[in-house]
Amino acid sequence: MHLSLDGFVAGPNGEMDWIKVDEEIFDYVGKRISEGDTALYGRVTYQMMENYWPTAGDKPRATRHDIEHSTWYNKVHKVVLSKTMKGENRTNTKIISDHLSDQINEIKQSAEGGSKEILLFGSPTTTHSLIQLNLIDGYWLFVNPVILGRGIPLFADIKDKTKLKLLTTRPFTCGVTELNYTVDRD
């Protein structure tokens, strides 16, 4: 998830024009997400992704990143958290609207058998819900060299302290720094 130095994932109106991405980040992220077989989205992020990625790799001017990510997106199992969407005829997609904790834990258990990651993309509201339910096992953050001052925070209404263990850091030439943490459950 991209965030500003002061902890926002989007501007006050959802703007994300401050996020820096380049080929170096695309290549790095592409390698990492290829290890996951499940992508988790909130409704808004899913609809945004669904409007672009299924055919992005087929376009005449598609970049290597577009082709690779489109291929991955089309094969990955998608889980969407939404109280308004219905699961009718959505290829390789599961809609979860209730019993969030039970259903996410069921997916996590089935993923653990294959040692694959469940990757949460964007979706601040979904992230906040999963944090409240203690369902996030790690944070893969891309800190952008910008201070927004206000916006949608990554961490909102946190009730309990969560200890993290730093796994990796990586600076990118565009100024973004990756921080990869696992939740320390000890």
C-alpha positions as CSV (number, residue, x, y, z in Angstrom):
1,M,0.0,0.0,0.0
2,H,1.3,3.5,-0.9
3,L,1.3,6.1,1.8
4,S,2.6,9.6,2.5
5,L,5.3,10.2,5.0
6,D,2.6,11.4,7.4
7,G,0.5,8.2,7.1
8,F,-2.2,9.0,4.5
9,V,-3.2,6.5,1.8
10,A,-5.1,9.2,-0.2
11,G,-5.9,12.8,-0.1
12,P,-9.0,14.2,1.5
13,N,-11.1,13.5,-1.6
14,G,-9.4,10.2,-2.4
15,E,-6.7,11.7,-4.6
16,M,-3.7,9.5,-5.3
17,D,-1.9,11.7,-7.8
18,W,1.0,12.1,-5.3
19,I,1.9,8.4,-5.5
20,K,5.3,7.8,-7.3
21,V,5.6,4.6,-9.4
22,D,8.1,3.7,-12.1
23,E,9.5,0.7,-13.8
24,E,11.7,-0.2,-10.9
25,I,8.7,-0.3,-8.5
26,F,6.5,-2.1,-11.1
27,D,9.2,-4.8,-11.6
28,Y,9.7,-5.3,-7.8
29,V,6.0,-5.4,-7.1
30,G,5.4,-7.7,-10.0
31,K,7.8,-10.3,-8.6
32,R,6.3,-10.1,-5.2
33,I,2.6,-10.3,-6.2
34,S,3.3,-13.3,-8.4
35,E,3.8,-15.2,-5.2
36,G,0.3,-14.5,-4.1
37,D,-2.7,-16.4,-5.4
38,T,-5.4,-14.3,-3.7
39,A,-6.1,-10.6,-4.0
40,L,-8.4,-8.9,-1.5
41,Y,-10.2,-5.6,-2.3
42,G,-12.8,-3.4,-1.0
43,R,-15.7,-2.7,-3.4
44,V,-14.4,0.7,-4.7
45,T,-10.9,-0.6,-5.4
46,Y,-12.2,-3.8,-7.0
47,Q,-14.5,-1.9,-9.3
48,M,-11.6,0.4,-10.3
49,M,-9.4,-2.6,-11.0
50,E,-12.1,-4.5,-12.8
51,N,-12.7,-1.6,-15.1
52,Y,-9.0,-1.6,-16.2
53,W,-7.0,-4.7,-15.6
54,P,-8.9,-7.6,-17.3
55,T,-8.1,-6.1,-20.8
56,A,-5.1,-3.8,-20.1
57,G,-2.6,-6.3,-21.5
58,D,-4.6,-6.6,-24.8
59,K,-4.4,-2.9,-25.7
60,P,-2.1,-2.0,-28.6
61,R,0.1,0.3,-26.5
62,A,0.2,-2.0,-23.4
63,T,3.4,-1.8,-21.5
64,R,5.3,-4.9,-20.2
65,H,3.8,-4.0,-16.7
66,D,0.3,-3.8,-18.2
67,I,0.7,-7.2,-19.8
68,E,2.2,-8.9,-16.8
69,H,-0.2,-7.4,-14.3
70,S,-3.3,-8.0,-16.5
71,T,-2.2,-11.7,-16.8
72,W,-1.8,-12.0,-13.1
73,Y,-5.1,-10.2,-12.4
74,N,-7.0,-12.5,-14.7
75,K,-5.8,-15.6,-13.0
76,V,-5.6,-14.6,-9.3
77,H,-8.5,-15.4,-7.0
78,K,-10.2,-12.2,-6.0
79,V,-12.0,-11.6,-2.7
80,V,-14.1,-8.4,-2.4
81,L,-15.5,-7.1,0.8
82,S,-18.8,-5.4,0.1
83,K,-22.2,-5.0,1.7
84,T,-23.8,-3.9,-1.6
85,M,-22.3,-6.1,-4.3
86,K,-23.7,-9.5,-5.1
87,G,-21.6,-12.5,-6.3
88,E,-23.6,-13.2,-9.4
89,N,-21.4,-14.7,-12.2
90,R,-18.1,-13.1,-11.3
91,T,-15.3,-15.1,-12.6
92,N,-12.8,-16.2,-10.0
93,T,-14.2,-13.8,-7.5
94,K,-15.8,-14.2,-4.1
95,I,-17.9,-11.5,-2.5
96,I,-17.9,-11.3,1.3
97,S,-20.6,-9.2,2.9
98,D,-21.0,-10.7,6.4
99,H,-19.2,-12.9,8.9
100,L,-16.0,-11.2,7.8
101,S,-13.7,-12.7,10.5
102,D,-14.8,-16.3,9.9
103,Q,-14.7,-16.0,6.1
104,I,-11.2,-14.3,6.0
105,N,-9.8,-16.9,8.5
106,E,-11.2,-19.7,6.3
107,I,-9.4,-18.2,3.2
108,K,-6.2,-17.7,5.2
109,Q,-6.2,-21.3,6.4
110,S,-6.7,-22.6,2.8
111,A,-4.0,-20.2,1.6
112,E,-1.5,-21.3,4.3
113,G,-1.6,-24.9,3.1
114,G,-0.2,-23.7,-0.2
115,S,2.1,-21.1,1.4
116,K,0.6,-18.4,-0.7
117,E,0.0,-14.8,0.4
118,I,-3.3,-13.0,0.5
119,L,-2.5,-9.5,-0.8
120,L,-4.7,-6.6,0.2
121,F,-4.7,-3.8,-2.5
122,G,-5.5,-0.3,-1.5
123,S,-9.0,-0.2,0.0
124,P,-8.5,2.0,3.1
125,T,-12.0,1.1,4.5
126,T,-11.3,-2.6,4.1
127,T,-7.9,-2.2,5.7
128,H,-9.5,-0.4,8.7
129,S,-12.0,-3.2,9.1
130,L,-9.3,-5.9,8.9
131,I,-7.1,-4.1,11.4
132,Q,-10.0,-3.8,13.9
133,L,-10.6,-7.6,13.6
134,N,-6.9,-8.3,13.9
135,L,-6.8,-10.1,10.5
136,I,-3.8,-8.4,9.0
137,D,-0.6,-10.5,9.3
138,G,1.8,-8.0,7.8
139,Y,2.2,-4.6,6.2
140,W,3.8,-4.0,2.9
141,L,4.1,-0.3,2.6
142,F,5.5,2.1,0.0
143,V,6.3,5.4,1.8
144,N,6.2,8.2,-0.7
145,P,8.4,11.4,-0.2
146,V,5.4,13.7,0.4
147,I,3.6,15.1,3.4
148,L,-0.1,15.6,2.6
149,G,-1.2,17.2,5.9
150,R,-4.6,15.7,5.6
151,G,-6.4,12.9,3.9
152,I,-7.5,9.3,4.5
153,P,-5.2,7.7,7.1
154,L,-3.9,4.2,6.9
155,F,-4.4,3.7,10.6
156,A,-7.7,5.0,11.9
157,D,-9.5,4.3,15.2
158,I,-6.8,1.9,16.4
159,K,-7.8,0.5,19.8
160,D,-5.0,-1.8,20.6
161,K,-1.2,-1.6,20.2
162,T,0.2,-3.8,17.5
163,K,3.8,-4.8,17.6
164,L,5.5,-5.2,14.2
165,K,8.7,-6.9,13.2
166,L,10.6,-5.3,10.3
167,L,11.4,-7.9,7.5
168,T,12.9,-5.8,4.8
169,T,13.4,-2.2,3.6
170,R,14.2,-1.0,0.1
171,P,14.8,2.4,-1.2
172,F,13.8,3.1,-4.8
173,T,15.5,5.7,-7.0
174,C,12.3,7.7,-7.3
175,G,12.5,8.4,-3.6
176,V,9.9,5.8,-2.4
177,T,10.9,3.5,0.4
178,E,9.4,0.1,0.9
179,L,8.9,-1.1,4.4
180,N,7.8,-4.7,4.9
181,Y,6.6,-5.7,8.4
182,T,5.1,-8.8,9.9
183,V,2.7,-8.6,12.9
184,D,4.5,-9.8,16.0
185,R,2.0,-12.0,17.7
186,D,4.3,-13.1,20.5
